[in-house]
Amino acid sequence: MFADRLWTCFQDLFKYISRYQPQTIQLASWLKPFIPDFIPAIGGTDEFIKVPRPDGRPDYLGLKVLDEPAAVQSDPTLLNLQLRQLSKDTPGVRMDIVGRIDHNDKDKQQRLSAWISSITDIHKHRPTAAVSYSRPMPDIEALMQEWPPKLEAAYHSTKLPTADLDLDLLSYSKLVCALTGVPVYDNVIESLHVLFTLFLEFKQNPFFRQQVGTD
């Protein structure tokens, strides 16, 4: 008897399920303006697995200093140009990143001026071209070191050869390179490149420039 009554109650309950009609409620939408520049950029929990500093000093990012992205992000095109300028690998087939400014951009004049200034700065700080020699050459810093006193006294007391010397160009180049400590191998052009690089370093050195000015 109890089971029959329970089954009858379930049947009456199932009828209410089919009779239910959900109500459609219109929710009011409220427009709340916000400033995107001041949205915090805090993501997940910091795992503290960053690459340590190369000088061995402790890095307090995330502990004393807030570890968030910079407000002014780097331009991918400029960063690509800087990396290509500093890279010594042979450039292969790669996709070049081309920057563009929308014509309807309100700040297009400012962005264009910043782009021109950045490109000018990249060309201004362009590193010197690296040359690979076929034979080992001494370092420029080593060639700029002070000569031994006896050798320097001999150079002061001896008249150095001039361009009027009865020698062909190849022999005269080898003689000048030998006097300055630049080794000469089969290819004299590489030795002359080291010689002219040494001359340029002396010319641009502020100490020697001051010595020449006082003399």
Secondary structure, DSSP 8 states (H G I E B T S, - for coil): -HHHHHHHHHHHHHHHHHH----------------GGGS----S---------TT-----BTTTB-----SS---HHHHHHHHHHH--S---S---------TT-TTHHHHHHHHHHHHHHHHHT--------SS----HHHHTS---HHHHHHHHHS----TTSS--HHHHHHHHHHHTT----S-HHHHHHHHHHHHHHHHH-HHHHHHHHH-
